[in-house]
Amino acid sequence: MSDTSGKVDREFFETQIQPNLGAAADSTVLGPEHGIDFGVVTPAGEALVITADPLSVVPALGFERAGRLAVHSVLSDVAVSGVPPTHLSVTLTLPESMAEAEFAAFWGGVDETCSRLGVDIVTGHTGYHATDFPWVGGATAIGFGDPEQLVRPDGARPGDGLLLAGGPGREVAALFATLFSDTLDVTEETCQQAAARLEATTAVEDALAAADAAPVSAMHDATECGVKGALAELAAASGVHIDIESDATPSQPDIDAVCEAVGLDPWSVSARGTLLITGRPDALAAVADALEARGTDAAIVGAVTAGDGVHIDGEAVDHPGVDPAWETFRELGEAGSN
């Protein structure tokens, strides 16, 4: 099990959780797997994509924006299946310190996001408890779609290329630039550029645009442990080897500068909203064009071959295990309160 806050490790999942998943239903075609973001059930010929995530709120971001970002996290995990999210269940365990006006702003952000994306909030629970920010509950998102159009998270195959949409470290650098701008040893312009990327740390519309543009074999959002973690999870889930050339990734000097200022490797920290997409090279070229037309940086950065593991610039890369950004986040927060 992870020795700090974060995801449980593969051994804990495979020994404690995976053997104990209730009744086995024939309609479940993709159940829980370590490093996989969603499950799939096929009732009456449709693919029912289901995912669940905790909800977090950082008050310093502003409650309305925090609501938008929180709900995007769980909806993105459905969208990387190529199926649009359609329904949402929300359970809120709100801190007793949260004022009614703060909740109204937070929920307004959730509602605006769901309304714009066509997601119906169908059930849930709301209560105040002896808890504290950032964790305020959890949500389950559902999407219905054609099983033939489903993009599986374990679908990468030898001969595929790999496209990166976004860039390493974007979520963490954007958060740090937003919350700790006074303490970062970077220029004001760099800080502003990095902070502006926070609104782009969502993957719903990019994932659906990619799936619509051309047939792709797999998609994965680079969240906990960043692009390195996502690459390791994708390779392990698909049973393939992945080679990446870092020079091919979109340039992002502002993100790199913020990460350097706090001593973090941008490839190993959360880049929520950054997608790894595999598919045949001609399909990925069409996907890149579609994403660039949306204003999202996209580039084919690697290849999928037979074997296992991940190499970046010819060097073997392991899953980071624990995202180092959250300890840095705690340290910066404590320094700011002194």
C-alpha positions in Angstrom: 0.0 0.0 0.0 1.2 3.5 -0.7 3.1 4.9 2.3 1.8 8.5 1.8 -1.5 9.9 0.5 -2.2 8.8 -3.1 -3.3 5.8 -5.0 -2.8 2.3 -3.5 0.0 0.3 -5.3 -0.6 -2.5 -7.7 0.2 -5.3 -5.1 -2.4 -3.9 -2.6 -5.0 -3.6 -5.4 -4.4 -7.1 -6.8 -4.4 -8.8 -3.4 -7.0 -6.9 -1.4 -9.5 -5.4 -3.9 -9.5 -7.3 -7.2 -10.3 -10.7 -5.7 -13.3 -9.3 -3.8 -15.6 -7.5 -6.3 -19.0 -9.0 -5.5 -21.1 -11.0 -8.0 -19.7 -11.5 -11.5 -22.1 -10.3 -14.2 -21.9 -11.3 -17.8 -22.8 -7.7 -18.8 -19.5 -6.4 -17.2 -16.9 -6.4 -20.0 -14.3 -4.3 -18.2 -14.0 -4.4 -14.5 -11.6 -2.8 -12.0 -7.9 -2.9 -12.9 -4.9 -1.1 -11.4 -4.2 2.2 -13.3 -7.4 2.0 -15.3 -9.9 4.9 -15.0 -13.3 3.3 -15.9 -15.4 0.1 -16.1 -17.7 -0.9 -18.9 -21.1 -2.7 -18.7 -23.1 -3.5 -21.9 -26.8 -3.6 -21.1 -29.2 -4.1 -24.0 -26.4 -3.7 -26.6 -25.1 -0.4 -25.3 -21.7 0.3 -23.6 -22.3 1.7 -20.1 -19.1 3.4 -19.0 -18.8 4.0 -15.2 -16.1 5.8 -13.2 -15.8 7.1 -9.7 -13.5 9.7 -8.1 -13.1 11.7 -4.9 -14.0 15.4 -5.2 -11.5 18.0 -3.9 -11.8 21.7 -3.4 -8.9 24.2 -2.8 -10.7 27.3 -1.5 -7.8 29.6 -2.6 -8.7 28.8 -6.2 -12.2 30.3 -5.7 -15.2 28.1 -5.0 -16.8 28.5 -8.4 -13.6 27.5 -10.3 -12.9 24.8 -7.8 -16.3 23.3 -8.5 -15.7 23.3 -12.3 -12.3 21.6 -11.9 -13.6 19.0 -9.4 -16.4 17.7 -11.6 -14.2 17.8 -14.7 -11.9 15.2 -13.0 -14.5 12.5 -12.8 -16.2 13.3 -16.1 -12.8 13.1 -17.9 -12.4 9.5 -16.8 -15.6 8.6 -18.8 -14.6 10.7 -21.8 -11.3 8.9 -22.3 -13.4 5.9 -23.3 -14.6 7.9 -26.3 -18.1 7.8 -24.8 -19.6 11.2 -23.7 -20.5 11.4 -20.0 -24.3 11.6 -19.6 -25.2 11.2 -15.9 -23.6 12.0 -12.5 -24.1 11.0 -8.9 -22.6 13.2 -6.3 -22.0 12.5 -2.6 -20.8 15.6 -0.6 -19.3 15.4 2.8 -18.8 19.1 3.3 -16.6 20.7 6.0 -18.6 22.3 8.7 -16.6 25.5 8.1 -18.0 25.8 4.5 -20.3 28.8 4.4 -23.6 28.7 2.4 -22.3 31.3 -0.1 -19.1 29.3 -0.6 -21.2 26.1 -1.3 -23.5 28.1 -3.7 -20.4 29.2 -5.7 -19.0 25.7 -5.7 -22.2 24.1 -6.8 -22.7 26.7 -9.4 -19.4 25.6 -10.9 -20.5 22.0 -10.9 -23.9 22.9 -12.4 -22.4 25.1 -15.1 -20.0 22.4 -16.2 -22.6 19.7 -16.3 -25.1 21.8 -18.2 -22.5 22.8 -20.8 -21.4 19.2 -21.3 -24.9 17.7 -21.3 -24.5 15.8 -18.1 -27.6 15.1 -15.9 -27.0 15.0 -12.1 -29.4 12.3 -11.1 -28.8 11.4 -7.5 -26.5 11.9 -4.5 -26.2 12.9 -0.9 -25.2 16.2 0.8 -24.2 16.7 4.4 -21.9 18.6 6.7 -19.3 16.6 8.6 -16.3 17.0 10.8 -14.0 17.1 7.8 -11.7 19.6 6.2 -10.7 20.7 2.7 -9.6 19.7 0.1 -11.7 16.5 0.2 -15.4 17.2 0.1 -16.9 13.9 -1.1 -17.0 11.8 -4.3 -18.9 11.3 -7.5 -19.8 8.6 -9.9 -20.1 9.4 -13.6 -21.8 7.3 -16.3 -21.9 7.4 -20.1 -23.8 5.4 -22.7 -22.5 4.6 -26.1 -22.0 2.2 -29.0 -19.8 -0.7 -27.9 -18.2 -0.6 -31.4 -17.0 2.9 -30.8 -15.5 2.3 -27.3 -11.9 3.2 -26.8 -10.5 0.7 -24.3 -7.8 1.8 -21.9 -5.8 -1.3 -22.6 -6.1 -1.2 -26.4 -2.6 0.0 -27.5 -1.0 -2.4 -29.9 2.4 -2.9 -31.5 2.6 -0.7 -34.6 0.7 2.2 -33.0 2.1 5.6 -32.6 1.6 7.6 -29.4 0.3 11.2 -29.4 0.6 13.6 -26.5 -2.1 16.2 -26.2 -1.1 18.9 -23.7 2.2 18.6 -21.8 4.0 17.2 -18.7 3.4 18.8 -15.4 0.7 21.2 -16.4 -1.8 20.8 -13.6 0.8 21.0 -10.8 2.7 23.9 -12.3 -0.6 25.8 -12.9 -1.7 25.2 -9.3 1.6 26.3 -7.9 1.7 29.4 -10.1 -1.8 30.3 -9.0 -1.5 29.7 -5.3 2.2 30.4 -4.6 3.1 33.1 -7.1 4.8 35.3 -4.4 7.2 32.5 -3.4 8.3 31.2 -6.8 11.6 32.3 -8.3 10.3 32.9 -11.8 9.3 36.0 -13.7 5.8 37.5 -13.3 5.1 36.8 -17.0 6.1 33.1 -16.6 3.9 32.8 -13.5 0.9 34.3 -15.3 1.4 32.0 -18.3 1.6 28.9 -16.1 -1.4 29.9 -14.0 -3.5 30.5 -17.1 -3.2 26.9 -18.0 -5.3 25.8 -15.0 -8.5 26.3 -17.0 -7.2 23.8 -19.6 -6.6 20.9 -17.1 -9.7 19.2 -18.3 -9.9 16.3 -20.8 -13.6 15.9 -21.6 -13.8 17.8 -24.8 -10.4 16.9 -26.1 -11.0 13.2 -25.5 -14.3 13.3 -27.3 -12.8 15.3 -30.2 -10.0 12.8 -30.5 -12.4 9.9 -30.6 -14.5 11.6 -33.2 -11.6 12.6 -35.4 -10.3 9.1 -36.2 -10.2 5.5 -34.8 -7.8 5.4 -31.9 -6.8 2.3 -29.8 -6.4 3.8 -26.3 -6.6 7.0 -24.3 -5.3 7.8 -20.8 -5.4 11.1 -18.8 -2.0 11.9 -17.2 -3.1 12.5 -13.6 -1.5 11.1 -10.5 2.3 10.7 -11.1 2.0 12.5 -14.4 3.0 11.4 -17.9 5.5 8.9 -16.6 2.9 7.3 -14.4 0.3 7.3 -17.3 2.8 5.8 -19.7 3.7 3.0 -17.3 0.0 2.3 -16.6 -0.9 2.3 -20.3 2.0 0.0 -21.2 1.2 -2.4 -18.4 -2.6 -2.5 -19.1 -2.0 -3.1 -22.9 1.0 -5.5 -22.5 3.2 -3.5 -24.8 6.4 -1.5 -24.8 6.4 2.3 -25.3 9.2 4.5 -26.6 9.0 8.3 -26.2 11.2 11.1 -27.5 10.9 14.1 -25.1 12.1 16.6 -27.7 8.9 15.9 -29.7 6.6 17.1 -26.9 5.0 20.5 -27.2 7.2 23.3 -25.9 6.1 24.8 -22.5 8.9 26.9 -21.0 6.6 28.4 -18.4 5.6 25.0 -17.0 9.2 23.8 -17.0 10.4 26.9 -15.2 7.8 26.6 -12.4 8.6 22.9 -11.9 12.3 23.7 -11.8 11.7 26.5 -9.3 10.2 24.0 -6.8 12.5 21.1 -7.6 10.0 18.8 -9.4 10.3 16.7 -12.5 7.4 17.8 -14.7 7.1 14.3 -16.2 6.4 12.8 -12.7 3.7 15.1 -11.4 0.1 15.4 -12.3 -0.7 16.9 -15.7 -4.5 16.5 -15.5 -6.0 17.3 -18.9 -3.0 16.0 -20.8 -3.9 12.9 -22.8 -1.9 10.0 -24.1 -3.6 8.6 -27.2 -2.5 5.6 -29.3 -3.5 4.6 -32.8 -2.2 4.1 -36.3 0.0 7.0 -37.5 -2.4 8.2 -40.1 -5.2 8.2 -37.5 -3.1 10.1 -35.0 -2.3 12.7 -37.7 -6.0 13.4 -38.0 -6.4 13.5 -34.3 -3.5 16.0 -33.9 -5.2 18.3 -36.5 -8.5 18.1 -34.7 -7.0 18.9 -31.3 -4.8 21.7 -32.7 -8.0 23.2 -34.2 -9.4 23.3 -30.7 -6.3 25.1 -29.4 -4.8 22.1 -27.7 -1.1 21.4 -28.3 -0.7 17.9 -29.8 2.2 16.0 -31.2 3.1 12.4 -32.0 5.9 11.7 -29.6 6.5 8.0 -29.6 5.7 4.4 -30.7 4.2 1.2 -29.4 6.1 -2.0 -29.9 6.0 -5.6 -28.7 7.4 -6.1 -25.2 6.9 -4.3 -21.9 7.9 -1.2 -20.0 8.6 2.4 -21.1 11.7 4.2 -22.4 12.0 7.9 -22.6 14.9 9.1 -24.8 16.3 5.5 -24.6 16.3 5.3 -20.8 14.0 2.9 -18.9 11.3 4.6 -16.8 9.4 3.1 -13.9 6.1 4.3 -12.5 7.0 7.0 -9.9 4.8 5.3 -7.4 3.8 8.4 -5.4 3.3 11.9 -6.9 6.0 14.0 -5.3 4.1 17.3 -6.0 1.7 16.9 -3.0 4.5 16.9 -0.4 5.9 20.0 -2.1 2.4 21.5 -2.0 2.2 20.9 1.7 5.6 22.4 2.3 4.7 25.5 0.3 1.4 25.9 2.1 3.1 25.6 5.5 5.8 28.1 4.5 3.1 30.6 3.4 1.2 30.3 6.6 4.3 31.1 8.7 
